[in-house]
Amino acid sequence: MAITAQQVKELRDQTGAGMMECKKALAQAQGDFEKAITILRERGLAAAEKRAARETREGIIGQYIHAGGKLGVLVEVNCETDFVARTEEFQELVRDIAMQIAAANPSYVRREDVSQEEVEKEREIYRKQALAAGKPEKVVDRIVEGKLNKYYSEVCLYEQPFIKGPELTVEELIKSKIATFKENISTRRFARFKVGE
């Protein structure tokens, strides 16, 4: 099947991937647009994994002030080079992350940031709830793990559904940008301020 320049352009516009990457993905997917997007996402996530160990010493501190000035967020998002930090797309990512923090109010960046004591406390609460509900002992551990994963998706920024596209988590959004920029990107820290709190 012949891949047209228009198909390649449409895929590039939708995914932000390079022209040759789009052409190869379309060829591999035999012209199936959705399959090509999946192929590009898988390649991007694999590339993001390779870059995850690289240091991020550049970046910007972004902010978001909600209408009325009653809620504000400061967030530090890092990348590898000043060149990427100055791009409009990177700055837009930082604004989106700040808006996510304002809207979803996470307590931590990643699940690794949650203290072991807090995890054990939550685990114990979920275990007691499951046993009190009369669940058999053999399924209690699975129930506890499921509830713990839901807890992480509420309190950890990277595990929350992205507010502008809930089919992605914030971590998946960042990994897609790592694939686009070909640099490691990480959210280092944030602070959320609300008047009266």
Secondary structure, DSSP 8 states (H G I E B T S, - for coil): ----HHHHHHHHHHH---HHHHHHHHHHTTT-HHHHHHHHHHHHHHHHHHHTTS---EEEEEEEE-TTSSEEEEEEEEES-HHHHTSHHHHHHHHHHHHHHHHH--SBSSGGGS-HHHHHHHHHHHHHHHHHTT--HHHHHHHHHHHHHHHHHHHBGGGSEETTEEEEEHHHHHHHHHHHHTS--EEEEEEEEETT-
